[in-house]
Amino acid sequence: MEVSTVHDNEIDLLVASLAEIYGYDFSNYARASLKRRINRLLVIDRIPSFAELFYRIKNEPDYFTHAVEELTVNVTEMFRDPYMFKFIREKVLPVLATHPLIRIWHAGCATGEEVYSTAIMLQEMNLLHKSLLYATDINPSVIENIRRGIFPVSQMKQYSENYILSGGKKDFSSYYTAKYDFAKFDEQLKSKMIAATHNLVSDRSFNEFQLIFCRNVLIYFDKNLQDKVLNLFDASLETLGFLVLGAKENIRFSDIASRYVQSHNEKIWRKMQ
C-alpha cells in the first residue's frame, strides 16, 4: 500500500483541529519534528491519505488517543545519562535533604522510568519518606503506566547497568518482581508519586519545587514555546532550586538565563535569584 506524505497546509489543518476539538495545542512544536511524526503515523497505521487520518482523529476518540501517543515524545529509560544522575545523587539530593519536605517535578515524564529512578535514589538516601514526586505528561495513557509501575523485563539489564554507573550500590533486581515479560516495581517507590496529565503548552504552574526535571522535551518545541515553558519552570522553582534539562538543551539564550548558574555542564541549572 502506498502512503502519501503530509503537506504543510495539512499540518496546519490538523493542528488547528486538535486545538479546537480536544484542547491540545501543537502549534509551537518544531514543524520538522511534527511532520516526521505525522508521516510515521500514516505508515505504522497503514493509512493511505491525510484525509483518512484527519477523519479518524476527528471522529474516533480511541484513535485520537492513539494519535496523541505517537505525536508526543515517549522515549526514556531508567537512569538515562547515568553520570548526570550520579551528580544529582552526590551533589543535589544532599542539599535537598536539608528541607523538611522535598518537592520534585518530572515534567513531560513519558512512561515514568525517570521518576522511578529518582524514587530509588531518594529511598537509598532515606529521603523518600519526606518527598513528593509529581510526574506529569500530556499523554494520559503513559500517566496510567506510572501508576502501575510496570516496565518491560527486557530493559532491566540496561537499566541495571545505568543504575550502577549512577552510583547505585544494591542489586537492582531487588526493586522489582519479574513476571513473564514484565517487571513490576515495588509499591513503596510509587507511594510518594503524584501522576497527572499536564500540558506544558497551556497549563499553569501548580506548586513550588526544589527540583524540576524536563529532559529532551524542549528540543521538540520552537523558540517561542521553549521560552514560555522555561518561564513556567522559573515560576515553579524555589530560589536555590535545580532545573535539569536534556543533553542538547540549555537556557543560555532565554529570558531566565541571568538568574541561573550551571551546576553540571549544561544539563543542571541552579536558580540564584
Secondary structure, 3 states (H helix, E strand, C coil): CCCCCCCHHHHHHHHHHHHHHHCCCCCCECHHHHHHHHHHHHHHCCCCCHHHHHHHHHHCHHHHHHHHHHHCCCCCCCCCCHHHHHHHHHHHHHHHCCCCCEEEEEECCCCCHHHHHHHHHHHHCCCHHHEEEEEEECCHHHHHHHHHCEEEHHHHHHHHHHHHHCCCCCCHHHHEEEECCEEEECHHHHCCEEEEECCCCCCCCCCCEEEEEECCCHHHECHHHHHHHHHHHHHHEEEEEEEEECCCCCCCCCCCHHHEEEEECCCEEEECC
